[in-house]
Amino acid sequence: MKTLDMRKAELEARRAQLVARLEQVSEELEVEEPKDWEDLATEREGDEVLEDLGATARHEIRMIDAALARMAAGEYGYCVVCGAQISEARLDVVPATPFCRHHAARH
């Protein structure tokens, strides 16, 4: 069983990884080189993938920030809908989850 401090450290480490990824995505999207039409089309496809990666990272960061706020408030590990304790196994898989198994299926 992981302690709250262990879970917090994991969430903070994951957040740092995501912030670094966002910085890389931003840098990659800012690079502009003159290209012909074929290269431009390929680059646009790549940019769409990068934008999706960035959006996913931002969403996960928001989830982590919310989990860290619940930790600070003493509410981490409890479902925000029903107040039931979230299982250790679920927190191991989705450490930032605000929902128990039952309510996660609905959201």
Chimera marker file (.cmm) of the C-alpha trace (Angstrom):
<marker_set name="trace">
<marker id="1" x="0.000" y="0.000" z="0.000" r="1" g="1" b="0" radius="0.5"/>
<marker id="2" x="1.380" y="3.367" z="-1.028" r="1" g="1" b="0" radius="0.5"/>
<marker id="3" x="1.422" y="6.254" z="1.391" r="1" g="1" b="0" radius="0.5"/>
<marker id="4" x="-0.044" y="9.635" z="0.556" r="1" g="1" b="0" radius="0.5"/>
<marker id="5" x="3.486" y="11.062" z="0.323" r="1" g="1" b="0" radius="0.5"/>
<marker id="6" x="4.445" y="8.369" z="-2.185" r="1" g="1" b="0" radius="0.5"/>
<marker id="7" x="1.388" y="9.081" z="-4.316" r="1" g="1" b="0" radius="0.5"/>
<marker id="8" x="2.034" y="12.821" z="-4.120" r="1" g="1" b="0" radius="0.5"/>
<marker id="9" x="5.640" y="12.332" z="-5.251" r="1" g="1" b="0" radius="0.5"/>
<marker id="10" x="4.461" y="10.179" z="-8.178" r="1" g="1" b="0" radius="0.5"/>
<marker id="11" x="1.896" y="12.774" z="-9.227" r="1" g="1" b="0" radius="0.5"/>
<marker id="12" x="4.432" y="15.602" z="-8.998" r="1" g="1" b="0" radius="0.5"/>
<marker id="13" x="6.969" y="13.613" z="-11.041" r="1" g="1" b="0" radius="0.5"/>
<marker id="14" x="4.362" y="12.846" z="-13.704" r="1" g="1" b="0" radius="0.5"/>
<marker id="15" x="3.353" y="16.521" z="-13.777" r="1" g="1" b="0" radius="0.5"/>
<marker id="16" x="6.973" y="17.534" z="-14.345" r="1" g="1" b="0" radius="0.5"/>
<marker id="17" x="7.216" y="15.066" z="-17.252" r="1" g="1" b="0" radius="0.5"/>
<marker id="18" x="4.066" y="16.484" z="-18.800" r="1" g="1" b="0" radius="0.5"/>
<marker id="19" x="5.250" y="20.085" z="-18.452" r="1" g="1" b="0" radius="0.5"/>
<marker id="20" x="8.506" y="19.124" z="-20.180" r="1" g="1" b="0" radius="0.5"/>
<marker id="21" x="6.519" y="17.418" z="-22.947" r="1" g="1" b="0" radius="0.5"/>
<marker id="22" x="4.395" y="20.546" z="-23.414" r="1" g="1" b="0" radius="0.5"/>
<marker id="23" x="7.534" y="22.648" z="-23.740" r="1" g="1" b="0" radius="0.5"/>
<marker id="24" x="8.875" y="20.277" z="-26.409" r="1" g="1" b="0" radius="0.5"/>
<marker id="25" x="5.574" y="20.362" z="-28.288" r="1" g="1" b="0" radius="0.5"/>
<marker id="26" x="5.503" y="24.165" z="-28.174" r="1" g="1" b="0" radius="0.5"/>
<marker id="27" x="9.063" y="24.392" z="-29.453" r="1" g="1" b="0" radius="0.5"/>
<marker id="28" x="8.341" y="21.949" z="-32.257" r="1" g="1" b="0" radius="0.5"/>
<marker id="29" x="5.203" y="23.831" z="-33.302" r="1" g="1" b="0" radius="0.5"/>
<marker id="30" x="7.091" y="27.149" z="-33.392" r="1" g="1" b="0" radius="0.5"/>
<marker id="31" x="9.693" y="25.925" z="-35.876" r="1" g="1" b="0" radius="0.5"/>
<marker id="32" x="8.830" y="27.183" z="-39.332" r="1" g="1" b="0" radius="0.5"/>
<marker id="33" x="10.876" y="26.432" z="-42.375" r="1" g="1" b="0" radius="0.5"/>
<marker id="34" x="9.988" y="27.235" z="-45.952" r="1" g="1" b="0" radius="0.5"/>
<marker id="35" x="8.589" y="24.122" z="-47.568" r="1" g="1" b="0" radius="0.5"/>
<marker id="36" x="7.012" y="23.028" z="-50.792" r="1" g="1" b="0" radius="0.5"/>
<marker id="37" x="3.365" y="21.925" z="-50.834" r="1" g="1" b="0" radius="0.5"/>
<marker id="38" x="4.090" y="18.258" z="-50.096" r="1" g="1" b="0" radius="0.5"/>
<marker id="39" x="6.334" y="19.055" z="-47.153" r="1" g="1" b="0" radius="0.5"/>
<marker id="40" x="3.818" y="21.589" z="-45.873" r="1" g="1" b="0" radius="0.5"/>
<marker id="41" x="1.006" y="19.004" z="-45.957" r="1" g="1" b="0" radius="0.5"/>
<marker id="42" x="3.151" y="16.486" z="-44.091" r="1" g="1" b="0" radius="0.5"/>
<marker id="43" x="4.136" y="19.120" z="-41.533" r="1" g="1" b="0" radius="0.5"/>
<marker id="44" x="0.507" y="20.067" z="-40.944" r="1" g="1" b="0" radius="0.5"/>
<marker id="45" x="-0.355" y="16.439" z="-40.224" r="1" g="1" b="0" radius="0.5"/>
<marker id="46" x="2.539" y="16.300" z="-37.775" r="1" g="1" b="0" radius="0.5"/>
<marker id="47" x="1.385" y="19.544" z="-36.176" r="1" g="1" b="0" radius="0.5"/>
<marker id="48" x="-2.093" y="18.079" z="-35.638" r="1" g="1" b="0" radius="0.5"/>
<marker id="49" x="-0.547" y="15.120" z="-33.830" r="1" g="1" b="0" radius="0.5"/>
<marker id="50" x="1.576" y="17.453" z="-31.708" r="1" g="1" b="0" radius="0.5"/>
<marker id="51" x="-1.452" y="19.604" z="-30.876" r="1" g="1" b="0" radius="0.5"/>
<marker id="52" x="-3.359" y="16.490" z="-29.776" r="1" g="1" b="0" radius="0.5"/>
<marker id="53" x="-0.424" y="15.423" z="-27.601" r="1" g="1" b="0" radius="0.5"/>
<marker id="54" x="-0.343" y="18.888" z="-26.075" r="1" g="1" b="0" radius="0.5"/>
<marker id="55" x="-4.083" y="18.855" z="-25.371" r="1" g="1" b="0" radius="0.5"/>
<marker id="56" x="-3.801" y="15.432" z="-23.745" r="1" g="1" b="0" radius="0.5"/>
<marker id="57" x="-0.886" y="16.616" z="-21.598" r="1" g="1" b="0" radius="0.5"/>
<marker id="58" x="-2.774" y="19.755" z="-20.514" r="1" g="1" b="0" radius="0.5"/>
<marker id="59" x="-5.794" y="17.652" z="-19.556" r="1" g="1" b="0" radius="0.5"/>
<marker id="60" x="-3.665" y="15.271" z="-17.505" r="1" g="1" b="0" radius="0.5"/>
<marker id="61" x="-1.938" y="18.216" z="-15.795" r="1" g="1" b="0" radius="0.5"/>
<marker id="62" x="-5.354" y="19.594" z="-14.800" r="1" g="1" b="0" radius="0.5"/>
<marker id="63" x="-6.289" y="16.169" z="-13.396" r="1" g="1" b="0" radius="0.5"/>
<marker id="64" x="-3.030" y="16.007" z="-11.430" r="1" g="1" b="0" radius="0.5"/>
<marker id="65" x="-3.460" y="19.549" z="-10.115" r="1" g="1" b="0" radius="0.5"/>
<marker id="66" x="-6.966" y="18.657" z="-8.937" r="1" g="1" b="0" radius="0.5"/>
<marker id="67" x="-5.661" y="15.492" z="-7.258" r="1" g="1" b="0" radius="0.5"/>
<marker id="68" x="-2.923" y="17.482" z="-5.496" r="1" g="1" b="0" radius="0.5"/>
<marker id="69" x="-5.553" y="19.981" z="-4.324" r="1" g="1" b="0" radius="0.5"/>
<marker id="70" x="-7.655" y="17.107" z="-2.961" r="1" g="1" b="0" radius="0.5"/>
<marker id="71" x="-4.569" y="15.841" z="-1.149" r="1" g="1" b="0" radius="0.5"/>
<marker id="72" x="-4.028" y="19.247" z="0.439" r="1" g="1" b="0" radius="0.5"/>
<marker id="73" x="-7.679" y="19.326" z="1.496" r="1" g="1" b="0" radius="0.5"/>
<marker id="74" x="-7.540" y="15.796" z="2.913" r="1" g="1" b="0" radius="0.5"/>
<marker id="75" x="-10.027" y="14.534" z="0.321" r="1" g="1" b="0" radius="0.5"/>
<marker id="76" x="-7.736" y="12.471" z="-1.908" r="1" g="1" b="0" radius="0.5"/>
<marker id="77" x="-8.726" y="8.854" z="-2.394" r="1" g="1" b="0" radius="0.5"/>
<marker id="78" x="-12.441" y="9.501" z="-1.999" r="1" g="1" b="0" radius="0.5"/>
<marker id="79" x="-14.950" y="9.739" z="-4.832" r="1" g="1" b="0" radius="0.5"/>
<marker id="80" x="-16.046" y="13.328" z="-5.465" r="1" g="1" b="0" radius="0.5"/>
<marker id="81" x="-19.548" y="12.118" z="-6.317" r="1" g="1" b="0" radius="0.5"/>
<marker id="82" x="-20.465" y="9.675" z="-3.554" r="1" g="1" b="0" radius="0.5"/>
<marker id="83" x="-17.623" y="10.044" z="-1.047" r="1" g="1" b="0" radius="0.5"/>
<marker id="84" x="-16.768" y="6.337" z="-1.141" r="1" g="1" b="0" radius="0.5"/>
<marker id="85" x="-13.137" y="5.391" z="-0.747" r="1" g="1" b="0" radius="0.5"/>
<marker id="86" x="-11.408" y="4.724" z="-4.071" r="1" g="1" b="0" radius="0.5"/>
<marker id="87" x="-9.690" y="1.337" z="-4.118" r="1" g="1" b="0" radius="0.5"/>
<marker id="88" x="-5.899" y="1.158" z="-3.891" r="1" g="1" b="0" radius="0.5"/>
<marker id="89" x="-5.832" y="-0.860" z="-7.100" r="1" g="1" b="0" radius="0.5"/>
<marker id="90" x="-7.705" y="1.887" z="-8.961" r="1" g="1" b="0" radius="0.5"/>
<marker id="91" x="-5.409" y="4.591" z="-7.572" r="1" g="1" b="0" radius="0.5"/>
<marker id="92" x="-2.405" y="2.512" z="-8.640" r="1" g="1" b="0" radius="0.5"/>
<marker id="93" x="-3.689" y="2.545" z="-12.231" r="1" g="1" b="0" radius="0.5"/>
<marker id="94" x="-5.189" y="6.072" z="-12.328" r="1" g="1" b="0" radius="0.5"/>
<marker id="95" x="-3.600" y="7.999" z="-9.446" r="1" g="1" b="0" radius="0.5"/>
<marker id="96" x="-5.301" y="11.316" z="-10.297" r="1" g="1" b="0" radius="0.5"/>
<marker id="97" x="-8.803" y="9.874" z="-10.535" r="1" g="1" b="0" radius="0.5"/>
<marker id="98" x="-11.551" y="11.737" z="-8.652" r="1" g="1" b="0" radius="0.5"/>
<marker id="99" x="-14.039" y="8.881" z="-9.091" r="1" g="1" b="0" radius="0.5"/>
<marker id="100" x="-14.662" y="5.457" z="-7.628" r="1" g="1" b="0" radius="0.5"/>
<marker id="101" x="-15.029" y="2.602" z="-10.123" r="1" g="1" b="0" radius="0.5"/>
<marker id="102" x="-18.791" y="2.946" z="-10.157" r="1" g="1" b="0" radius="0.5"/>
<marker id="103" x="-18.861" y="6.658" z="-10.961" r="1" g="1" b="0" radius="0.5"/>
<marker id="104" x="-15.908" y="6.577" z="-13.345" r="1" g="1" b="0" radius="0.5"/>
<marker id="105" x="-18.021" y="4.557" z="-15.755" r="1" g="1" b="0" radius="0.5"/>
<marker id="106" x="-20.554" y="7.389" z="-15.845" r="1" g="1" b="0" radius="0.5"/>
<marker id="107" x="-17.979" y="10.097" z="-16.495" r="1" g="1" b="0" radius="0.5"/>
<link id1="1" id2="2" r="1" g="1" b="0" radius="0.2"/>
<link id1="2" id2="3" r="1" g="1" b="0" radius="0.2"/>
<link id1="3" id2="4" r="1" g="1" b="0" radius="0.2"/>
<link id1="4" id2="5" r="1" g="1" b="0" radius="0.2"/>
<link id1="5" id2="6" r="1" g="1" b="0" radius="0.2"/>
<link id1="6" id2="7" r="1" g="1" b="0" radius="0.2"/>
<link id1="7" id2="8" r="1" g="1" b="0" radius="0.2"/>
<link id1="8" id2="9" r="1" g="1" b="0" radius="0.2"/>
<link id1="9" id2="10" r="1" g="1" b="0" radius="0.2"/>
<link id1="10" id2="11" r="1" g="1" b="0" radius="0.2"/>
<link id1="11" id2="12" r="1" g="1" b="0" radius="0.2"/>
<link id1="12" id2="13" r="1" g="1" b="0" radius="0.2"/>
<link id1="13" id2="14" r="1" g="1" b="0" radius="0.2"/>
<link id1="14" id2="15" r="1" g="1" b="0" radius="0.2"/>
<link id1="15" id2="16" r="1" g="1" b="0" radius="0.2"/>
<link id1="16" id2="17" r="1" g="1" b="0" radius="0.2"/>
<link id1="17" id2="18" r="1" g="1" b="0" radius="0.2"/>
<link id1="18" id2="19" r="1" g="1" b="0" radius="0.2"/>
<link id1="19" id2="20" r="1" g="1" b="0" radius="0.2"/>
<link id1="20" id2="21" r="1" g="1" b="0" radius="0.2"/>
<link id1="21" id2="22" r="1" g="1" b="0" radius="0.2"/>
<link id1="22" id2="23" r="1" g="1" b="0" radius="0.2"/>
<link id1="23" id2="24" r="1" g="1" b="0" radius="0.2"/>
<link id1="24" id2="25" r="1" g="1" b="0" radius="0.2"/>
<link id1="25" id2="26" r="1" g="1" b="0" radius="0.2"/>
<link id1="26" id2="27" r="1" g="1" b="0" radius="0.2"/>
<link id1="27" id2="28" r="1" g="1" b="0" radius="0.2"/>
<link id1="28" id2="29" r="1" g="1" b="0" radius="0.2"/>
<link id1="29" id2="30" r="1" g="1" b="0" radius="0.2"/>
<link id1="30" id2="31" r="1" g="1" b="0" radius="0.2"/>
<link id1="31" id2="32" r="1" g="1" b="0" radius="0.2"/>
<link id1="32" id2="33" r="1" g="1" b="0" radius="0.2"/>
<link id1="33" id2="34" r="1" g="1" b="0" radius="0.2"/>
<link id1="34" id2="35" r="1" g="1" b="0" radius="0.2"/>
<link id1="35" id2="36" r="1" g="1" b="0" radius="0.2"/>
<link id1="36" id2="37" r="1" g="1" b="0" radius="0.2"/>
<link id1="37" id2="38" r="1" g="1" b="0" radius="0.2"/>
<link id1="38" id2="39" r="1" g="1" b="0" radius="0.2"/>
<link id1="39" id2="40" r="1" g="1" b="0" radius="0.2"/>
<link id1="40" id2="41" r="1" g="1" b="0" radius="0.2"/>
<link id1="41" id2="42" r="1" g="1" b="0" radius="0.2"/>
<link id1="42" id2="43" r="1" g="1" b="0" radius="0.2"/>
<link id1="43" id2="44" r="1" g="1" b="0" radius="0.2"/>
<link id1="44" id2="45" r="1" g="1" b="0" radius="0.2"/>
<link id1="45" id2="46" r="1" g="1" b="0" radius="0.2"/>
<link id1="46" id2="47" r="1" g="1" b="0" radius="0.2"/>
<link id1="47" id2="48" r="1" g="1" b="0" radius="0.2"/>
<link id1="48" id2="49" r="1" g="1" b="0" radius="0.2"/>
<link id1="49" id2="50" r="1" g="1" b="0" radius="0.2"/>
<link id1="50" id2="51" r="1" g="1" b="0" radius="0.2"/>
<link id1="51" id2="52" r="1" g="1" b="0" radius="0.2"/>
<link id1="52" id2="53" r="1" g="1" b="0" radius="0.2"/>
<link id1="53" id2="54" r="1" g="1" b="0" radius="0.2"/>
<link id1="54" id2="55" r="1" g="1" b="0" radius="0.2"/>
<link id1="55" id2="56" r="1" g="1" b="0" radius="0.2"/>
<link id1="56" id2="57" r="1" g="1" b="0" radius="0.2"/>
<link id1="57" id2="58" r="1" g="1" b="0" radius="0.2"/>
<link id1="58" id2="59" r="1" g="1" b="0" radius="0.2"/>
<link id1="59" id2="60" r="1" g="1" b="0" radius="0.2"/>
<link id1="60" id2="61" r="1" g="1" b="0" radius="0.2"/>
<link id1="61" id2="62" r="1" g="1" b="0" radius="0.2"/>
<link id1="62" id2="63" r="1" g="1" b="0" radius="0.2"/>
<link id1="63" id2="64" r="1" g="1" b="0" radius="0.2"/>
<link id1="64" id2="65" r="1" g="1" b="0" radius="0.2"/>
<link id1="65" id2="66" r="1" g="1" b="0" radius="0.2"/>
<link id1="66" id2="67" r="1" g="1" b="0" radius="0.2"/>
<link id1="67" id2="68" r="1" g="1" b="0" radius="0.2"/>
<link id1="68" id2="69" r="1" g="1" b="0" radius="0.2"/>
<link id1="69" id2="70" r="1" g="1" b="0" radius="0.2"/>
<link id1="70" id2="71" r="1" g="1" b="0" radius="0.2"/>
<link id1="71" id2="72" r="1" g="1" b="0" radius="0.2"/>
<link id1="72" id2="73" r="1" g="1" b="0" radius="0.2"/>
<link id1="73" id2="74" r="1" g="1" b="0" radius="0.2"/>
<link id1="74" id2="75" r="1" g="1" b="0" radius="0.2"/>
<link id1="75" id2="76" r="1" g="1" b="0" radius="0.2"/>
<link id1="76" id2="77" r="1" g="1" b="0" radius="0.2"/>
<link id1="77" id2="78" r="1" g="1" b="0" radius="0.2"/>
<link id1="78" id2="79" r="1" g="1" b="0" radius="0.2"/>
<link id1="79" id2="80" r="1" g="1" b="0" radius="0.2"/>
<link id1="80" id2="81" r="1" g="1" b="0" radius="0.2"/>
<link id1="81" id2="82" r="1" g="1" b="0" radius="0.2"/>
<link id1="82" id2="83" r="1" g="1" b="0" radius="0.2"/>
<link id1="83" id2="84" r="1" g="1" b="0" radius="0.2"/>
<link id1="84" id2="85" r="1" g="1" b="0" radius="0.2"/>
<link id1="85" id2="86" r="1" g="1" b="0" radius="0.2"/>
<link id1="86" id2="87" r="1" g="1" b="0" radius="0.2"/>
<link id1="87" id2="88" r="1" g="1" b="0" radius="0.2"/>
<link id1="88" id2="89" r="1" g="1" b="0" radius="0.2"/>
<link id1="89" id2="90" r="1" g="1" b="0" radius="0.2"/>
<link id1="90" id2="91" r="1" g="1" b="0" radius="0.2"/>
<link id1="91" id2="92" r="1" g="1" b="0" radius="0.2"/>
<link id1="92" id2="93" r="1" g="1" b="0" radius="0.2"/>
<link id1="93" id2="94" r="1" g="1" b="0" radius="0.2"/>
<link id1="94" id2="95" r="1" g="1" b="0" radius="0.2"/>
<link id1="95" id2="96" r="1" g="1" b="0" radius="0.2"/>
<link id1="96" id2="97" r="1" g="1" b="0" radius="0.2"/>
<link id1="97" id2="98" r="1" g="1" b="0" radius="0.2"/>
<link id1="98" id2="99" r="1" g="1" b="0" radius="0.2"/>
<link id1="99" id2="100" r="1" g="1" b="0" radius="0.2"/>
<link id1="100" id2="101" r="1" g="1" b="0" radius="0.2"/>
<link id1="101" id2="102" r="1" g="1" b="0" radius="0.2"/>
<link id1="102" id2="103" r="1" g="1" b="0" radius="0.2"/>
<link id1="103" id2="104" r="1" g="1" b="0" radius="0.2"/>
<link id1="104" id2="105" r="1" g="1" b="0" radius="0.2"/>
<link id1="105" id2="106" r="1" g="1" b="0" radius="0.2"/>
<link id1="106" id2="107" r="1" g="1" b="0" radius="0.2"/>
</marker_set>
